[in-house]
Amino acid sequence: MTSRERFVGWRKSSYSGTGNNCVEAGRSGGHRIGVRDTAFGDAGPVLEFGMSAWAIFLAEVRRGRHCLP
């Protein structure tokens, strides 16, 4: 099953800049979140998060814990 079939509603991150440094997030019917690199789209790997893990990750990003230098 491809990421297109498993996840729907892909949205580009508002933190993505110009160029090829973009990520997208999509939802599955099983309450999972998929994250992928937009450069690869459906052909690339997808990181999967449960809803609680996703909420924790987003909270940490908002606090600046995962910012790149």
N, CA, C and O of each residue as an XYZ file, in Angstrom:
276
protein
N       0.847     -1.185      0.000
C       0.000      0.000      0.000
C       0.887      1.241      0.000
O       1.811      1.344      0.807
N       0.617      2.164     -0.884
C       1.409      3.393     -0.955
C       0.907      4.408      0.065
O      -0.185      4.271      0.616
N       1.732      5.435      0.307
C       1.319      6.487      1.237
C       0.075      7.203      0.729
O      -0.716      7.705      1.527
N      -0.110      7.257     -0.589
C      -1.308      7.893     -1.152
C      -2.554      7.118     -0.742
O      -3.587      7.719     -0.448
N      -2.467      5.792     -0.721
C      -3.622      4.967     -0.362
C      -3.866      4.942      1.143
O      -5.014      4.869      1.582
N      -2.813      5.001      1.926
C      -2.948      4.878      3.376
C      -3.265      6.201      4.059
O      -4.045      6.234      5.011
N      -2.672      7.288      3.586
C      -2.854      8.603      4.207
C      -3.558      9.544      3.234
O      -3.371      9.459      2.020
N      -4.367     10.437      3.788
C      -5.105     11.402      2.971
C      -4.911     12.802      3.548
O      -4.438     12.971      4.672
N      -5.285     13.790      2.758
C      -5.254     15.169      3.232
C      -3.856     15.698      3.477
O      -3.644     16.457      4.423
N      -2.892     15.313      2.645
C      -1.513     15.775      2.823
C      -1.478     17.301      2.815
O      -2.063     17.942      1.942
N      -0.778     17.877      3.809
C      -0.624     19.335      3.897
C       0.842     19.674      4.098
O       1.538     19.044      4.894
N       1.297     20.675      3.365
C       2.679     21.133      3.498
C       2.831     21.898      4.804
O       1.969     22.699      5.166
N       3.919     21.653      5.504
C       4.184     22.339      6.765
C       4.324     23.835      6.557
O       4.927     24.275      5.579
N       3.776     24.610      7.462
C       3.929     26.060      7.392
C       5.361     26.471      7.731
O       5.756     27.602      7.447
N       6.140     25.577      8.331
C       7.537     25.848      8.648
C       8.456     25.566      7.464
O       9.632     25.927      7.502
N       7.944     24.931      6.420
C       8.759     24.634      5.247
C       9.102     25.926      4.525
O       8.262     26.809      4.355
N      10.339     26.011      4.114
C      10.783     27.202      3.409
C      10.707     26.998      1.915
O       9.981     26.135      1.421
N      11.461     27.801      1.211
C      11.530     27.661     -0.235
C      12.556     26.592     -0.579
O      13.346     26.186      0.274
N      12.546     26.148     -1.790
C      13.495     25.117     -2.201
C      12.961     23.720     -1.924
O      11.755     23.479     -1.986
N      13.865     22.813     -1.620
C      13.483     21.404     -1.447
C      13.415     20.962      0.003
O      13.462     19.762      0.271
N      13.308     21.887      0.948
C      13.269     21.528      2.361
C      11.840     21.532      2.888
O      11.529     22.245      3.842
N      10.975     20.739      2.272
C       9.558     20.761      2.628
C       9.104     19.387      3.125
O       9.548     18.348      2.635
N       8.220     19.415      4.096
C       7.598     18.185      4.578
C       6.088     18.343      4.528
O       5.559     19.454      4.572
N       5.403     17.204      4.436
C       3.946     17.174      4.432
C       3.473     16.202      5.503
O       4.168     15.244      5.839
N       2.302     16.457      6.025
C       1.680     15.554      6.985
C       0.302     15.160      6.457
O      -0.412     15.981      5.881
N      -0.060     13.897      6.661
C      -1.367     13.388      6.248
C      -1.938     12.494      7.329
O      -1.210     12.057      8.221
N      -3.223     12.216      7.263
C      -3.898     11.374      8.265
C      -4.336     10.058      7.647
O      -4.641      9.983      6.456
N      -4.362      9.023      8.474
C      -4.916      7.741      8.040
C      -6.242      7.528      8.755
O      -6.542      8.205      9.738
N      -7.024      6.595      8.262
C      -8.281      6.272      8.916
C      -8.084      5.622     10.273
O      -9.006      5.580     11.086
N      -6.879      5.113     10.520
C      -6.579      4.447     11.785
C      -5.994      5.358     12.832
O      -5.304      4.884     13.735
N      -6.245      6.659     12.746
C      -5.771      7.635     13.725
C      -4.256      7.668     13.817
O      -3.694      7.702     14.912
N      -3.603      7.658     12.676
C      -2.158      7.783     12.589
C      -1.855      9.010     11.729
O      -2.660      9.410     10.888
N      -0.686      9.594     11.956
C      -0.207     10.722     11.169
C       1.013     10.248     10.390
O       1.906      9.609     10.946
N       1.043     10.564      9.114
C       2.201     10.262      8.282
C       2.921     11.543      7.924
O       2.284     12.560      7.648
N       4.245     11.504      7.926
C       5.058     12.659      7.563
C       6.010     12.218      6.456
O       6.663     11.181      6.573
N       6.089     12.998      5.387
C       6.950     12.640      4.261
C       7.631     13.878      3.695
O       7.209     15.006      3.946
N       8.679     13.650      2.936
C       9.407     14.688      2.225
C       8.662     14.965      0.926
O       8.398     14.038      0.160
N       8.322     16.206      0.668
C       7.566     16.529     -0.540
C       8.349     16.237     -1.821
O       7.757     16.026     -2.879
N       9.674     16.224     -1.724
C      10.488     15.958     -2.913
C      10.251     14.546     -3.454
O      10.379     14.311     -4.655
N       9.904     13.607     -2.567
C       9.691     12.222     -2.975
C       8.219     11.866     -3.131
O       7.888     10.902     -3.822
N       7.332     12.628     -2.501
C       5.894     12.359     -2.604
C       5.547     10.934     -2.243
O       6.040     10.404     -1.247
N       4.705     10.309     -3.041
C       4.246      8.950     -2.762
C       5.349      7.902     -2.877
O       5.207      6.800     -2.348
N       6.439      8.228     -3.556
C       7.506      7.249     -3.773
C       8.473      7.155     -2.593
O       9.250      6.203     -2.516
N       8.441      8.107     -1.690
C       9.401      8.144     -0.593
C       8.877      7.495      0.681
O       7.715      7.096      0.762
N       9.753      7.397      1.667
C       9.360      6.818      2.953
C       8.420      7.752      3.726
O       8.392      8.960      3.491
N       7.663      7.170      4.640
C       6.729      7.921      5.477
C       7.011      7.568      6.931
O       7.047      6.393      7.294
N       7.210      8.584      7.761
C       7.295      8.374      9.201
C       5.876      8.359      9.736
O       5.066      9.210      9.370
N       5.565      7.398     10.600
C       4.213      7.310     11.162
C       4.234      7.593     12.652
O       5.100      7.115     13.385
N       3.254      8.385     13.084
C       3.093      8.739     14.484
C       1.694      8.366     14.946
O       0.738      8.485     14.180
N       1.564      7.918     16.183
C       0.255      7.814     16.812
C      -0.187      9.224     17.184
O       0.639     10.135     17.218
N      -1.451      9.418     17.458
C      -1.966     10.766     17.740
C      -1.307     11.387     18.967
O      -0.994     12.578     18.942
N      -1.086     10.633     20.036
C      -0.477     11.214     21.235
C       0.984     11.573     20.985
O       1.444     12.623     21.432
N       1.723     10.713     20.274
C       3.120     11.013     19.952
C       3.201     12.245     19.054
O       4.107     13.064     19.213
N       2.277     12.385     18.123
C       2.249     13.544     17.225
C       2.003     14.825     18.020
O       2.656     15.840     17.781
N       1.061     14.778     18.965
C       0.755     15.956     19.784
C       1.971     16.373     20.611
O       2.246     17.566     20.742
N       2.693     15.416     21.165
C       3.902     15.720     21.936
C       4.969     16.328     21.037
O       5.608     17.316     21.401
N       5.160     15.733     19.859
C       6.148     16.254     18.915
C       5.827     17.700     18.531
O       6.716     18.551     18.550
N       4.581     17.988     18.186
C       4.199     19.354     17.811
C       4.431     20.334     18.956
O       4.908     21.446     18.731
N       4.099     19.932     20.175
C       4.315     20.810     21.330
C       5.799     21.124     21.500
O       6.161     22.257     21.817
N       6.661     20.126     21.292
C       8.103     20.349     21.414
C       8.620     21.247     20.296
O       9.481     22.093     20.537
N       8.117     21.079     19.092
C       8.527     21.947     17.985
C       8.134     23.385     18.292
O       8.919     24.305     18.068
N       6.946     23.579     18.793
C       6.487     24.936     19.119
C       7.338     25.582     20.209
O       7.469     26.805     20.253
N       7.913     24.767     21.085
C       8.809     25.276     22.133
C      10.243     25.446     21.631
O      11.112     25.889     22.381
N      10.495     25.096     20.369
C      11.818     25.257     19.789
C      12.789     24.129     20.082
O      13.993     24.299     19.892
N      12.310     22.996     20.535
C      13.204     21.895     20.903
C      13.767     21.140     19.703
O      14.741     20.406     19.866
N      13.212     21.282     18.532
C      13.695     20.548     17.363
C      14.091     21.463     16.207
O      14.001     21.082     15.040
N      14.529     22.668     16.544
C      14.942     23.626     15.522
C      16.352     23.297     15.041
O      17.225     22.932     15.828
N      16.547     23.432     13.760
C      17.880     23.228     13.197
C      18.691     24.505     13.337
O      18.137     25.603     13.284
N      20.009     24.367     13.516
C      20.850     25.569     13.655
C      20.899     26.383     12.380
O      21.561     27.420     12.335
